[in-house]
Amino acid sequence: MSLRDSVVLELRVALSRTAQPVWVRILKWAIIISAVVYFWHAPHFWWWVAGVVALAASLHLLWRTKTKRWTQPWCGWNDLAATRPVVRRDERA
């Protein structure tokens, strides 16, 4: 799999509308924005941001490994349709 194919697959999974319910997305962004507003003037704000990004990347890589590059369900995640390429009508044989 080429780098471009890997990036397309990652974006397809990340932007899938069926991977998370709408209420989870809203709650997630509400928590992120609230935390940024609350901790903005903290002396170690950027260290916290770096730590959260590192934790998120670690969790992403763990999940990606356990699902064998998003091709097998693991721990309740079963949206395998997000990883399948979209076939447009003009590309069908």
Secondary structure, 3 states (H helix, E strand, C coil): CCHHHHHHHHHHHHCCCCCCCHHHHHHHHHHHHHHHHHHCCCCCHHHHHHHHHHHHHHHHHHHHHHCCCCCCCECCECCHHHHCCCCCHHHCC
